[in-house]
Amino acid sequence: MHASGRQTVTVEYIETAALDADGLALLSQTLSDEERARAARFHFERDRSVYIVGHALMRDMLARAVGGSAHDFAFTTGAHGKPEAVLAASAPRLRINLSHTRGLAAVAMTQDVDVGVDVEWMARDSDLLNIAERFFAVDERRQLALAAETDRRDCFFAFWTLKEAYIKAIGLGLAMPLADFSFQLETLRIAFADHVDDDPDDWHFLHRRLSHDHALSLAVRHKGGPAPDVQITPTDLARLLRG
Ligand SMILES: CC(C)(COP(=O)(O)OP(=O)(O)OC[C@H]1O[C@@H](n2cnc3c(N)ncnc32)[C@H](O)[C@@H]1OP(=O)(O)O)[C@@H](O)C(=O)NCCC(=O)NCCS
């Protein structure tokens, strides 16, 4: 929590192109045996890289916030797979969320409240309208259809990342039907289907382009008061590699 009483949310990100094999090997040393084993199972090197970078960054942010060694943190997972750091009872109740996509990993960290982050690589060659038809809410599909052709990709990835950030914040992942809630992009607000027990006023959302090809969205639960203070910065890689 900020001195002003505002919730603080820290988001850091790393573009994997900035790292060479030595840097990656160094970062993988901070991972647990289980994480390293999982990293080894990726078929594509690019998937392995963002996985290692994302998990190393998550550990490093926790170590910077509460002290201790990045390697020593342990995590629990919720019923639908949402990880949370295991922290000493005396430590601040930090909440984290990680996202990785082609070429970039990002981690959001705050205290007490639910937080979800999603990053996506926007250059993917997919039939965006077809994905929207399958997953987006009716009103989102309408907004997408009305968008100028030149804005459509941005609009699609804004919806996609916002939807993922929300389902990651609540921890349900895809157990939450994606058509049961929708975003309005102009004022960046969520609306829920009648049967969903959630309140748009409890949420703060942010959408940002991090690079030419990368979009990020963040969802933070906040009950009233001023909007959270969100700091989004690229990680200082030289410092991270020094450990
Ligand atoms: C797993 C899911 C929560 C996020 O998946 P994703 O967007 O592909 O991946 P991201 O990189 O953003 O997030 C993965 C990280 O989120 C965390 N995570 C896993 N389950 C989570 C959950 N239920 N809630 C919050 N975070 C979760 C983990 O740290 C995971 O990292 P890891 O796999 O390296 O351990 C889920 O929403 C999913 O499978 N989405 C598929 C995407 C899709 O098809 N979307 C439809 C179009 S909108």
Ligand as a Chemical Component Dictionary entry (heavy atoms), coordinates in Angstrom:
data_LIG
# 
_chem_comp.id                   LIG 
_chem_comp.type                 NON-POLYMER 
_chem_comp.pdbx_formal_charge   0 
_chem_comp.three_letter_code    LIG 
# 
loop_
_chem_comp_atom.comp_id 
_chem_comp_atom.atom_id 
_chem_comp_atom.alt_atom_id 
_chem_comp_atom.type_symbol 
_chem_comp_atom.charge 
_chem_comp_atom.model_Cartn_x 
_chem_comp_atom.model_Cartn_y 
_chem_comp_atom.model_Cartn_z 
_chem_comp_atom.pdbx_ordinal 
LIG C1  C1  C 0 -3.758 -20.691 -17.944 1  
LIG C2  C2  C 0 -4.482 -19.402 -18.196 2  
LIG C3  C3  C 0 -4.869 -18.858 -16.847 3  
LIG C4  C4  C 0 -3.553 -18.362 -18.838 4  
LIG O1  O1  O 0 -2.972 -18.862 -19.947 5  
LIG P1  P1  P 0 -2.164 -18.017 -21.007 6  
LIG O2  O2  O 0 -2.790 -16.680 -21.254 7  
LIG O3  O3  O 0 -1.990 -18.893 -22.161 8  
LIG O4  O4  O 0 -0.742 -17.838 -20.363 9  
LIG P2  P2  P 0 -0.024 -16.686 -19.529 10 
LIG O5  O5  O 0 1.399  -16.744 -19.924 11 
LIG O6  O6  O 0 -0.697 -15.366 -19.582 12 
LIG O7  O7  O 0 -0.162 -17.192 -18.023 13 
LIG C5  C5  C 0 0.447  -18.355 -17.581 14 
LIG C6  C6  C 0 0.800  -18.172 -16.125 15 
LIG O8  O8  O 0 -0.361 -17.817 -15.370 16 
LIG C7  C7  C 0 -0.295 -18.421 -14.095 17 
LIG N1  N1  N 0 -1.530 -19.195 -13.953 18 
LIG C8  C8  C 0 -1.793 -20.492 -14.207 19 
LIG N2  N2  N 0 -3.092 -20.778 -13.903 20 
LIG C9  C9  C 0 -3.633 -19.615 -13.471 21 
LIG C10 C10 C 0 -4.929 -19.261 -12.999 22 
LIG N3  N3  N 0 -5.930 -20.138 -12.916 23 
LIG N4  N4  N 0 -5.148 -17.978 -12.632 24 
LIG C11 C11 C 0 -4.163 -17.073 -12.688 25 
LIG N5  N5  N 0 -2.911 -17.348 -13.130 26 
LIG C12 C12 C 0 -2.660 -18.604 -13.512 27 
LIG C13 C13 C 0 0.969  -19.266 -14.040 28 
LIG O9  O9  O 0 1.973  -18.505 -13.414 29 
LIG C14 C14 C 0 1.300  -19.465 -15.501 30 
LIG O10 O10 O 0 2.681  -19.499 -15.706 31 
LIG P3  P3  P 0 3.438  -20.911 -15.897 32 
LIG O11 O11 O 0 2.596  -21.723 -16.819 33 
LIG O12 O12 O 0 4.759  -20.535 -16.463 34 
LIG O13 O13 O 0 3.547  -21.492 -14.528 35 
LIG C15 C15 C 0 -5.777 -19.622 -18.989 36 
LIG O14 O14 O 0 -6.499 -18.421 -19.029 37 
LIG C16 C16 C 0 -5.637 -20.181 -20.382 38 
LIG O15 O15 O 0 -5.361 -21.341 -20.586 39 
LIG N6  N6  N 0 -5.824 -19.377 -21.415 40 
LIG C17 C17 C 0 -5.716 -19.809 -22.812 41 
LIG C18 C18 C 0 -5.735 -18.645 -23.740 42 
LIG C19 C19 C 0 -6.949 -18.660 -24.679 43 
LIG O16 O16 O 0 -7.181 -19.571 -25.424 44 
LIG N7  N7  N 0 -7.722 -17.559 -24.639 45 
LIG C20 C20 C 0 -8.897 -17.449 -25.442 46 
LIG C21 C21 C 0 -8.987 -16.170 -26.195 47 
LIG S1  S1  S 0 -9.455 -14.788 -25.177 48 
# 
loop_
_chem_comp_bond.comp_id 
_chem_comp_bond.atom_id_1 
_chem_comp_bond.atom_id_2 
_chem_comp_bond.value_order 
_chem_comp_bond.pdbx_ordinal 
LIG C1  C2  SING 1  
LIG C2  C3  SING 2  
LIG C2  C4  SING 3  
LIG C2  C15 SING 4  
LIG C4  O1  SING 5  
LIG O1  P1  SING 6  
LIG P1  O2  DOUB 7  
LIG P1  O3  SING 8  
LIG P1  O4  SING 9  
LIG O4  P2  SING 10 
LIG P2  O5  DOUB 11 
LIG P2  O6  SING 12 
LIG P2  O7  SING 13 
LIG O7  C5  SING 14 
LIG C5  C6  SING 15 
LIG C6  O8  SING 16 
LIG C6  C14 SING 17 
LIG O8  C7  SING 18 
LIG C7  N1  SING 19 
LIG C7  C13 SING 20 
LIG N1  C8  SING 21 
LIG N1  C12 SING 22 
LIG C8  N2  DOUB 23 
LIG N2  C9  SING 24 
LIG C9  C10 SING 25 
LIG C9  C12 DOUB 26 
LIG C10 N3  SING 27 
LIG C10 N4  DOUB 28 
LIG N4  C11 SING 29 
LIG C11 N5  DOUB 30 
LIG N5  C12 SING 31 
LIG C13 O9  SING 32 
LIG C13 C14 SING 33 
LIG C14 O10 SING 34 
LIG O10 P3  SING 35 
LIG P3  O11 DOUB 36 
LIG P3  O12 SING 37 
LIG P3  O13 SING 38 
LIG C15 O14 SING 39 
LIG C15 C16 SING 40 
LIG C16 O15 DOUB 41 
LIG C16 N6  SING 42 
LIG N6  C17 SING 43 
LIG C17 C18 SING 44 
LIG C18 C19 SING 45 
LIG C19 O16 DOUB 46 
LIG C19 N7  SING 47 
LIG N7  C20 SING 48 
LIG C20 C21 SING 49 
LIG C21 S1  SING 50 
# 
